[in-house]
Amino acid sequence: MGAGKPGDLRIEAVGRLDRTLIPRFPGVSRAKVQALIRAGKVRVNGRVVRKPGLAVGPSDTIQVAPLPLSEARLLPEPIPLEILYENESLVLINKPAGMVVHPGAGHPRATLVHAALAHAPELHGVGEESRPGIVHRLDKDTSGVMVVAKTVETLMNLQQQFRRREVEKVYLALVDGTPPSSSGQIEAPLARSPRHRKRIAVVQGAGSRVAVTRFRTRERFAKHSLLELRPLTGRTHQIRVHLQFLGCPVVGDRVYGRRRPTLPVARQQLHAWRLSFQLPGEQERRTFEAPIPVDIREAIRLARKG
């Protein structure tokens, strides 16, 4: 958790207390802000409050106790990265398949974050301590373009663009079978699977979140298809689950697809191909592309042979 600063905070509009505090502490997650409130570290108009959802407005005065600095600090690791573009405020990386984005259970080292810190030490302090500079994520076995912010201002700018769905993400996926139409839109709400808590599933009703993915068939083969996908929302495992729901799971996806891949592949054949957004300080949108990896190109070649 980053260091917070005590003092009165000004509020511009009526809203939830936790959501009001989040922009003031860009290095702290919403969950940690809520925990801070519940621990009695926040005062509104001089009184301790413990409800993260408390409504506050311009007439209220908020005081927050200093947040402790974490003793743990990520150590840079000189892992080679393919840099697609870089300036003083951000870096775009072609993440390889098999690399985890940030430290977590079972992956304390050798993540993209460790490598990015070695490449750009200024990432320290930009966002959450365990994931400095990280704006969005890709699954471990999904390759492709990712943007990492090098300043707090850029991180907040990009997070806002993602939140407003102003960022266009284009994926390529080699799938089993053929979609029912050459193009279309998958609208299926997602939530944690009631049967397998580590998986995501299409779930109707309370607790599910809207999820929308557009697809277009780029090429059809005898037993497979190459699809271009544009997720309009950013849910966990969204593309993989939506393609399973469509009846065309990603080749090599042993969680949402077939346990025995229909082609000799080592991982799910899903690639974050293009990312389009507005660079902070620029007026025009720009598009960045990650080359199709060798393993996916080889899988496509085998699919063409039937």
C-alpha positions as CSV (number, residue, x, y, z in Angstrom):
1,M,0.0,0.0,0.0
2,G,1.4,3.4,-0.9
3,A,1.8,6.2,1.5
4,G,-1.2,8.4,2.1
5,K,-1.1,12.1,3.2
6,P,-3.3,13.3,6.1
7,G,-5.4,16.4,5.8
8,D,-8.7,17.7,4.6
9,L,-9.9,16.5,1.2
10,R,-12.2,18.5,-1.1
11,I,-15.1,16.9,-2.8
12,E,-16.6,18.1,-6.0
13,A,-19.7,16.0,-6.3
14,V,-21.9,13.7,-4.2
15,G,-20.8,10.1,-4.2
16,R,-19.7,7.0,-2.2
17,L,-17.0,7.6,0.4
18,D,-14.8,4.8,-0.9
19,R,-15.1,5.9,-4.6
20,T,-14.3,9.5,-3.5
21,L,-11.1,8.5,-1.8
22,I,-9.7,6.2,-4.5
23,P,-8.5,9.0,-6.9
24,R,-6.7,10.6,-3.9
25,F,-4.7,7.4,-3.4
26,P,-3.8,6.0,-6.8
27,G,-1.4,3.5,-5.3
28,V,-4.2,1.9,-3.2
29,S,-6.9,-0.6,-4.4
30,R,-10.6,-0.1,-3.7
31,A,-10.6,-3.1,-1.4
32,K,-7.8,-1.6,0.7
33,V,-9.5,1.8,0.8
34,Q,-12.7,0.0,2.0
35,A,-10.6,-1.8,4.7
36,L,-9.1,1.5,5.8
37,I,-12.6,3.0,6.3
38,R,-13.8,-0.1,8.2
39,A,-10.7,0.1,10.4
40,G,-11.8,3.6,11.6
41,K,-9.0,5.5,9.8
42,V,-11.3,7.9,8.1
43,R,-13.3,10.8,9.6
44,V,-16.1,12.7,8.0
45,N,-16.9,16.1,9.5
46,G,-14.7,15.1,12.5
47,R,-16.5,11.8,13.2
48,V,-15.1,8.3,12.6
49,V,-17.1,6.5,9.9
50,R,-16.9,2.8,9.0
51,K,-19.2,2.6,6.0
52,P,-17.5,2.6,2.6
53,G,-20.8,3.3,0.9
54,L,-21.5,6.4,2.9
55,A,-22.7,9.3,0.7
56,V,-20.5,12.4,0.9
57,G,-20.7,15.7,-0.9
58,P,-19.1,19.1,-1.3
59,S,-20.2,20.3,2.2
60,D,-18.4,17.4,3.9
61,T,-14.8,17.4,5.2
62,I,-12.9,14.2,5.0
63,Q,-9.8,13.4,7.0
64,V,-7.7,10.2,6.4
65,A,-5.0,8.9,8.7
66,P,-1.6,8.4,7.1
67,L,-1.3,5.0,5.3
68,P,1.7,2.9,6.4
69,L,4.4,2.2,3.8
70,S,4.8,-1.5,3.1
71,E,8.1,-3.0,4.1
72,A,8.1,-5.3,1.1
73,R,9.4,-3.9,-2.2
74,L,9.4,-5.6,-5.5
75,L,12.9,-6.2,-6.9
76,P,13.6,-5.6,-10.6
77,E,14.6,-8.7,-12.6
78,P,16.5,-8.3,-15.9
79,I,14.2,-10.4,-18.0
80,P,14.2,-9.4,-21.7
81,L,11.1,-7.7,-23.0
82,E,9.9,-6.9,-26.5
83,I,9.2,-3.2,-26.4
84,L,6.7,-2.1,-29.1
85,Y,6.7,1.6,-28.2
86,E,7.9,3.8,-25.4
87,N,7.9,7.5,-24.4
88,E,8.4,9.3,-21.1
89,S,4.9,8.4,-19.8
90,L,4.3,4.8,-20.9
91,V,5.7,1.7,-22.5
92,L,3.9,-0.9,-24.7
93,I,5.1,-4.4,-24.3
94,N,4.5,-7.6,-26.4
95,K,3.9,-10.0,-23.5
96,P,5.0,-13.5,-24.2
97,A,2.8,-16.5,-23.5
98,G,3.7,-18.1,-20.2
99,M,4.5,-14.9,-18.4
100,V,2.3,-13.8,-15.5
101,V,1.6,-10.1,-15.4
102,H,2.1,-9.4,-11.7
103,P,3.0,-11.3,-8.6
104,G,0.3,-13.4,-7.0
105,A,-0.2,-16.8,-5.4
106,G,2.3,-19.2,-6.9
107,H,4.0,-16.5,-8.9
108,P,6.2,-14.4,-6.6
109,R,8.9,-13.7,-9.2
110,A,9.7,-13.5,-12.9
111,T,6.5,-11.6,-13.8
112,L,6.1,-8.9,-16.4
113,V,6.1,-6.4,-13.5
114,H,9.5,-7.6,-12.3
115,A,10.9,-7.3,-15.9
116,A,9.2,-3.9,-16.4
117,L,10.8,-2.5,-13.2
118,A,14.3,-3.5,-14.5
119,H,13.5,-1.7,-17.8
120,A,11.9,1.4,-16.2
121,P,12.7,1.8,-12.5
122,E,10.5,4.9,-12.3
123,L,7.5,2.5,-12.2
124,H,8.0,2.2,-8.5
125,G,5.1,4.0,-6.7
126,V,2.9,4.2,-9.8
127,G,-0.3,2.4,-8.7
128,E,-0.5,-0.6,-6.4
129,E,2.8,-1.8,-5.0
130,S,2.3,-5.4,-6.3
131,R,1.4,-4.2,-9.8
132,P,3.1,-0.8,-10.5
133,G,2.0,0.8,-13.7
134,I,-0.4,-2.0,-14.7
135,V,-3.4,-0.7,-16.4
136,H,-4.9,-3.9,-17.7
137,R,-4.0,-7.6,-17.7
138,L,-3.7,-10.6,-19.9
139,D,-3.9,-14.3,-18.8
140,K,-0.6,-16.1,-18.3
141,D,-0.9,-18.1,-21.5
142,T,-2.3,-15.2,-23.6
143,S,0.3,-13.3,-25.6
144,G,0.1,-9.8,-27.0
145,V,0.2,-6.1,-26.6
146,M,0.0,-4.5,-23.1
147,V,0.4,-0.9,-22.0
148,V,2.2,0.0,-18.8
149,A,2.0,3.5,-17.3
150,K,5.2,5.2,-16.1
151,T,3.6,8.0,-14.2
152,V,0.6,8.3,-11.8
153,E,-1.1,10.8,-14.1
154,T,-0.8,8.5,-17.1
155,L,-2.0,5.5,-15.1
156,M,-5.2,7.4,-14.1
157,N,-5.7,8.7,-17.6
158,L,-5.5,5.2,-19.2
159,Q,-7.6,3.7,-16.4
160,Q,-10.3,6.2,-17.3
161,Q,-10.1,5.4,-21.0
162,F,-10.5,1.7,-20.2
163,R,-13.4,2.4,-17.8
164,R,-15.2,4.5,-20.4
165,R,-14.6,1.8,-23.0
166,E,-12.7,4.2,-25.2
167,V,-9.9,1.7,-25.7
168,E,-10.3,-0.7,-28.6
169,K,-8.8,-4.2,-28.0
170,V,-8.5,-6.6,-30.9
171,Y,-7.6,-10.3,-30.3
172,L,-6.9,-13.2,-32.7
173,A,-8.0,-16.7,-31.7
174,L,-7.7,-20.0,-33.4
175,V,-10.8,-22.0,-32.3
176,D,-12.3,-25.4,-32.7
177,G,-15.2,-25.6,-35.1
178,T,-17.0,-22.8,-36.9
179,P,-19.2,-20.0,-35.5
180,P,-23.0,-20.1,-36.4
181,S,-22.4,-16.9,-38.5
182,S,-19.4,-15.3,-40.0
183,S,-19.7,-12.4,-37.6
184,G,-21.8,-11.3,-34.7
185,Q,-21.9,-10.2,-31.1
186,I,-21.9,-12.4,-28.0
187,E,-23.9,-11.0,-25.1
188,A,-23.7,-13.3,-22.2
189,P,-23.3,-12.2,-18.5
190,L,-20.4,-13.6,-16.6
191,A,-19.8,-14.5,-13.0
192,R,-17.8,-17.0,-10.9
193,S,-18.9,-20.6,-11.7
194,P,-21.2,-22.0,-9.0
195,R,-19.6,-25.4,-9.6
196,H,-15.9,-24.4,-10.0
197,R,-15.1,-21.3,-8.0
198,K,-11.8,-20.8,-9.8
199,R,-13.5,-20.6,-13.2
200,I,-15.8,-18.0,-14.8
201,A,-19.1,-19.0,-16.4
202,V,-22.1,-17.6,-18.2
203,V,-24.5,-17.0,-15.3
204,Q,-27.9,-15.3,-15.5
205,G,-29.3,-13.3,-12.6
206,A,-27.9,-11.6,-9.5
207,G,-24.2,-11.4,-9.2
208,S,-23.4,-11.6,-12.9
209,R,-21.9,-8.8,-14.9
210,V,-22.7,-7.7,-18.4
211,A,-20.2,-9.0,-20.9
212,V,-20.1,-8.3,-24.7
213,T,-17.7,-9.6,-27.3
214,R,-17.9,-8.9,-31.1
215,F,-16.4,-11.5,-33.4
216,R,-15.5,-11.8,-37.1
217,T,-14.3,-14.8,-39.0
218,R,-11.0,-14.1,-40.8
219,E,-10.5,-17.6,-42.2
220,R,-12.3,-21.0,-42.1
221,F,-10.5,-24.3,-42.1
222,A,-11.8,-27.9,-42.2
223,K,-12.0,-28.2,-38.4
224,H,-11.0,-24.8,-37.1
225,S,-11.5,-21.1,-37.6
226,L,-9.4,-18.0,-37.1
227,L,-11.4,-15.3,-35.4
228,E,-10.9,-11.6,-34.8
229,L,-12.5,-10.5,-31.5
230,R,-13.3,-7.2,-30.0
231,P,-14.3,-7.3,-26.3
232,L,-16.5,-4.3,-25.5
233,T,-16.2,-5.1,-21.7
234,G,-13.2,-6.3,-19.8
235,R,-14.3,-9.3,-17.7
236,T,-12.0,-12.0,-16.4
237,H,-11.5,-14.7,-19.0
238,Q,-14.3,-13.0,-21.1
239,I,-13.2,-14.1,-24.6
240,R,-12.4,-17.7,-23.6
241,V,-15.7,-18.2,-21.8
242,H,-17.7,-16.5,-24.6
243,L,-16.1,-18.7,-27.2
244,Q,-16.9,-21.7,-25.2
245,F,-20.5,-20.5,-24.9
246,L,-20.5,-20.0,-28.7
247,G,-19.5,-23.6,-29.2
248,C,-16.0,-22.7,-30.6
249,P,-13.5,-22.9,-27.7
250,V,-10.0,-21.7,-28.1
251,V,-7.6,-24.3,-29.3
252,G,-5.3,-25.4,-26.5
253,D,-7.5,-23.9,-23.7
254,R,-7.6,-26.8,-21.3
255,V,-9.9,-24.9,-18.8
256,Y,-12.7,-23.7,-21.1
257,G,-11.9,-25.9,-24.1
258,R,-11.0,-29.5,-24.8
259,R,-8.7,-31.3,-22.4
260,R,-6.9,-32.8,-25.3
261,P,-6.1,-30.1,-27.9
262,T,-7.1,-30.8,-31.4
263,L,-3.8,-29.5,-32.6
264,P,-0.3,-30.0,-31.1
265,V,-0.1,-26.8,-29.2
266,A,1.5,-25.9,-25.8
267,R,-1.0,-23.2,-24.8
268,Q,-4.3,-21.5,-25.7
269,Q,-4.1,-20.0,-29.1
270,L,-5.2,-16.5,-28.1
271,H,-3.3,-13.3,-28.9
272,A,-3.9,-9.7,-28.0
273,W,-3.2,-8.4,-31.4
274,R,-4.0,-4.6,-31.4
275,L,-4.6,-1.9,-28.9
276,S,-6.0,1.5,-29.9
277,F,-6.3,4.5,-27.6
278,Q,-5.4,8.1,-27.1
279,L,-1.9,8.8,-25.8
280,P,-2.0,11.3,-22.9
281,G,-1.2,14.7,-24.4
282,E,-2.2,13.8,-28.0
283,Q,-5.4,14.4,-29.8
284,E,-5.4,11.5,-32.3
285,R,-5.9,7.9,-31.4
286,R,-3.0,5.6,-32.1
287,T,-2.9,1.8,-32.8
288,F,-0.2,-0.5,-31.6
289,E,0.2,-4.1,-32.9
290,A,2.0,-7.1,-31.5
291,P,3.2,-9.5,-34.2
292,I,1.5,-12.9,-34.3
293,P,3.7,-15.4,-32.4
294,V,5.5,-18.2,-34.1
295,D,3.4,-20.9,-32.3
296,I,0.1,-19.5,-33.4
297,R,1.3,-19.0,-37.0
298,E,2.4,-22.7,-37.0
299,A,-1.0,-23.8,-35.5
300,I,-2.7,-21.8,-38.3
301,R,-0.6,-23.6,-40.9
302,L,-1.5,-27.0,-39.5
303,A,-5.2,-26.0,-39.4
304,R,-5.1,-25.1,-43.1
305,K,-3.8,-28.6,-43.9
306,G,-7.0,-30.0,-42.2
